[in-house]
Amino acid sequence: MTRLITLLLAGSFAIPAHAADTYTIDPTHTWPMFEVSHLGFSTQRGRFDKSSGKVVLDTVAGTGHIELVIDTTSINMGFEEWNKHMRGPDFFSTVYFPTMTFTSDKIVFDGGKPVTASGELTLLGETRPITLTISDFKCGTHPMLRKAMCGANIATTIKRSDFGMKRFIPMVGDEVKIFSPVEAYKD
């Protein structure tokens, strides 16, 4: 009897465990986009139509992991000839590098919401540190599908020359702004 009372008391003082939640990125609502100066006259924009990945968040512990894979062959500049040029050796060289990847284990939280993710971007076989800004983070239930999900907007700026993409600099700018809406469903 004493042993039973001891077990019950120990159980009542145990700290509840909290597990991280895992989310799968929704490729139909996650379109990484970029913009770059063109000859100093305009800002040209493009996007990637295919992406995938996982997000693991523990908002209580303030930890997480992100892996975002972007299919560089899915680049969309608005017309096919330009897409072919961007897939070629002057830019993304998609025959040899069909994906770019961002991974992070360093997520900073503010009030239970992620606000930055520092990690590594691999592009054209080069891996460099970058930090994503995360804004408008929200979790809830998808109103039509009745699935738990989270969404946010992400942004960063890189120098393409850091990844070996040097063709046409400075006519085509070295600084590239990258941004994307991200939605992910809880596994």
C-alpha positions as CSV (number, residue, x, y, z in Angstrom):
1,M,0.0,0.0,0.0
2,T,2.8,2.4,0.9
3,R,4.4,1.7,-2.5
4,L,1.1,2.5,-4.3
5,I,0.8,5.8,-2.4
6,T,4.4,6.7,-3.2
7,L,3.8,6.0,-6.9
8,L,0.6,8.1,-7.0
9,L,2.3,11.0,-5.2
10,A,5.3,10.8,-7.6
11,G,3.0,10.8,-10.6
12,S,1.1,13.9,-9.3
13,F,4.3,15.9,-9.1
14,A,5.7,14.9,-12.5
15,I,6.4,17.6,-15.0
16,P,4.2,17.0,-18.0
17,A,6.2,16.1,-21.2
18,H,5.8,18.3,-24.2
19,A,6.7,16.9,-27.6
20,A,7.6,19.0,-30.7
21,D,5.0,19.1,-33.5
22,T,6.1,18.1,-37.1
23,Y,4.6,19.7,-40.1
24,T,4.8,18.9,-43.8
25,I,5.1,21.9,-46.2
26,D,2.2,22.3,-48.5
27,P,3.7,22.7,-52.0
28,T,0.5,24.3,-53.3
29,H,0.9,27.3,-51.0
30,T,4.7,27.6,-50.7
31,W,6.2,29.3,-53.6
32,P,9.7,30.7,-53.1
33,M,10.2,33.9,-55.1
34,F,13.1,36.2,-55.8
35,E,13.9,39.6,-57.1
36,V,17.0,41.1,-58.6
37,S,18.1,44.3,-60.3
38,H,18.2,44.1,-64.1
39,L,20.6,46.6,-65.7
40,G,19.7,49.1,-62.9
41,F,16.4,49.9,-64.8
42,S,14.0,47.5,-63.2
43,T,13.5,44.7,-60.6
44,Q,12.9,41.4,-62.2
45,R,11.0,38.7,-60.3
46,G,10.8,34.9,-60.6
47,R,9.6,32.0,-58.6
48,F,10.0,28.3,-58.1
49,D,6.8,26.3,-58.6
50,K,7.9,23.2,-56.7
51,S,9.1,22.9,-53.1
52,S,8.9,20.4,-50.2
53,G,10.1,20.0,-46.7
54,K,9.4,19.6,-43.0
55,V,9.1,21.9,-40.1
56,V,9.5,20.7,-36.5
57,L,8.4,23.2,-33.8
58,D,8.4,23.1,-30.0
59,T,7.0,26.4,-29.1
60,V,7.1,25.7,-25.3
61,A,10.8,24.8,-25.4
62,G,11.6,27.4,-28.1
63,T,13.3,24.9,-30.4
64,G,12.8,23.6,-33.9
65,H,14.1,22.4,-37.2
66,I,13.4,23.4,-40.7
67,E,14.2,21.7,-44.0
68,L,13.0,23.4,-47.2
69,V,13.9,21.8,-50.6
70,I,13.3,23.9,-53.7
71,D,13.2,22.3,-57.1
72,T,15.3,24.7,-59.2
73,T,14.1,23.1,-62.5
74,S,10.6,24.5,-61.6
75,I,11.9,28.1,-62.0
76,N,9.2,30.3,-63.5
77,M,10.2,33.7,-65.0
78,G,7.0,34.1,-67.0
79,F,7.9,32.6,-70.4
80,E,9.7,29.4,-71.4
81,E,12.7,30.9,-73.2
82,W,13.7,32.8,-70.1
83,N,13.1,29.8,-68.0
84,K,15.4,27.7,-70.2
85,H,18.1,30.4,-69.8
86,M,17.8,30.5,-66.0
87,R,18.0,26.7,-65.9
88,G,21.2,26.8,-67.9
89,P,24.9,27.1,-66.9
90,D,24.8,30.9,-66.6
91,F,22.5,30.7,-63.6
92,F,21.0,27.6,-61.8
93,S,22.7,24.9,-63.9
94,T,19.8,22.6,-63.1
95,V,21.2,19.6,-64.9
96,Y,23.9,19.3,-62.2
97,F,22.0,21.1,-59.3
98,P,18.3,20.3,-59.6
99,T,17.6,21.5,-56.0
100,M,18.6,24.1,-53.5
101,T,18.1,23.4,-49.8
102,F,17.7,25.5,-46.6
103,T,18.2,23.7,-43.2
104,S,18.1,25.3,-39.8
105,D,18.3,24.1,-36.2
106,K,18.6,27.6,-34.8
107,I,15.1,29.2,-34.5
108,V,14.6,32.2,-32.4
109,F,11.2,32.6,-30.8
110,D,9.4,35.7,-29.4
111,G,6.3,35.1,-27.4
112,G,6.0,31.5,-28.6
113,K,6.3,32.5,-32.2
114,P,9.4,31.9,-34.4
115,V,10.8,35.2,-35.7
116,T,14.1,34.1,-37.3
117,A,15.8,30.9,-38.5
118,S,19.5,30.8,-38.9
119,G,20.9,27.9,-41.0
120,E,22.5,26.9,-44.2
121,L,21.5,27.5,-47.8
122,T,23.0,25.1,-50.4
123,L,22.9,26.4,-53.9
124,L,25.0,25.3,-56.9
125,G,26.9,22.9,-54.6
126,E,28.0,25.8,-52.3
127,T,26.7,26.0,-48.7
128,R,26.6,29.3,-46.9
129,P,25.0,30.5,-43.7
130,I,21.9,32.7,-44.0
131,T,19.2,33.9,-41.7
132,L,15.5,33.9,-42.6
133,T,13.1,36.5,-41.1
134,I,9.8,34.9,-40.2
135,S,6.7,37.1,-40.1
136,D,3.0,36.7,-39.7
137,F,3.3,33.3,-38.1
138,K,0.0,31.7,-37.2
139,C,-1.2,28.2,-36.4
140,G,-4.8,27.0,-36.4
141,T,-7.2,24.7,-38.2
142,H,-7.7,25.0,-41.9
143,P,-11.3,26.2,-42.3
144,M,-12.2,23.8,-45.2
145,L,-9.9,20.8,-44.7
146,R,-10.2,20.7,-40.9
147,K,-6.5,20.0,-40.5
148,A,-4.1,21.6,-38.1
149,M,-1.7,23.9,-39.9
150,C,0.7,26.7,-39.5
151,G,1.7,29.5,-41.9
152,A,4.1,32.4,-42.2
153,N,6.0,34.6,-44.5
154,I,9.8,34.2,-44.8
155,A,12.4,36.5,-46.3
156,T,16.2,36.9,-46.7
157,T,18.8,38.5,-48.9
158,I,21.8,36.8,-50.4
159,K,24.6,37.6,-52.7
160,R,24.5,35.2,-55.6
161,S,28.2,35.5,-56.2
162,D,28.7,33.8,-52.7
163,F,27.3,30.6,-54.3
164,G,29.3,30.9,-57.5
165,M,26.6,32.5,-59.6
166,K,28.6,35.3,-61.0
167,R,27.5,35.6,-64.7
168,F,26.4,39.1,-65.8
169,I,27.3,40.9,-62.5
170,P,26.8,43.9,-62.3
171,M,24.3,44.1,-65.2
172,V,22.2,41.6,-63.3
173,G,22.5,42.4,-59.6
174,D,24.5,40.4,-57.2
175,E,22.0,41.0,-54.3
176,V,19.0,38.8,-54.5
177,K,16.0,39.2,-52.3
178,I,14.2,35.9,-51.5
179,F,10.8,35.6,-50.0
180,S,8.0,33.1,-49.7
181,P,4.7,32.3,-48.2
182,V,4.9,29.0,-46.3
183,E,2.0,26.8,-45.2
184,A,2.4,23.4,-43.6
185,Y,0.1,20.8,-42.3
186,K,0.6,19.0,-39.0
187,D,1.6,15.3,-39.5
